Amino acid sequence: MRHQLDIQVKTPAQLAKMRQAGLVVAAALAAMREAVRPGISTADLDALAEKVIRDAGAIPSFKGYQGFPASICASVNEQIVHGIPSGGQVLADGDLISIDCGAILDGWHGDSAITVGVGAAAPELTRMAAVAEDAMWAGIAAAARGVRSGRGRLTDISYAIQASIRGEKSALVGRVTGTRRRYGIVDGYGGHGIGTEMHQDPHILNHGRPGKGPFLVPGMALAIEPMITMGSPRTLELGDGWTVVSVDGSYAAHVEHSIGLYEDGVWVFTAEDGGRDRLGDLVTASAA
């Protein structure tokens, strides 16, 4: 039986509350980006995020979610998503870390992720992080154009992400130098609806044909979330029941922003500038 989507459509006032939750997440991620360096543990980053979130009057949305023990997901190198912070996991020069963070403020969720090179990370790793970020913004722009036209469909976002990634080639395959090839687009994981719960319908794949799925309408709130690897897109969940890694050990990048859809565009809740630097006039006039 096909699952019937239950998409939560918000009022403008509710979307404005989500913007406030998004700004809390943005502040936490900015603090962690500044703190990332060789010698810091992922548990240190987790403590920093929780302090920023709670000092803002918000609650870490990850902590306790289905039993998850921390306020952030910290995924290092071949770990793609859902890495559990640990005092024993100390960042080293050349590592690549993806940090996923969420907060609840007045009952509304914000969710965002960044990928950061540690110290003198190899150029091909920081390039992969930039490719993932460009793909995320391509997906967000597709959402903005789709809702503005009144004809956009959910998989237009997926297709835009895929097309952006497919336009790039990695310089390395995992840890092995050699021929250039496509980045791996991780399957089975992706973006999602967000609102009064962190994960809501619809699920948003990072690949697929355009023009399918529900129409993009004002009041939707979505988390756009590309994940790519330097090699195989195949994944494995570790024995901790959370951490997802690439099967071939290739390094991965994961980025995410939460957005709201308006008649005239989008508002990127978890970007300090609302997305204006990357999207220009695709950002709604309602953004403030």
Order of alpha helices (4+ residues) and beta strands (2+ residues): alpha-alpha-beta-beta-beta-beta-beta-alpha-alpha-beta-beta-beta-beta-beta-beta-beta-beta-beta-beta-beta-beta-alpha
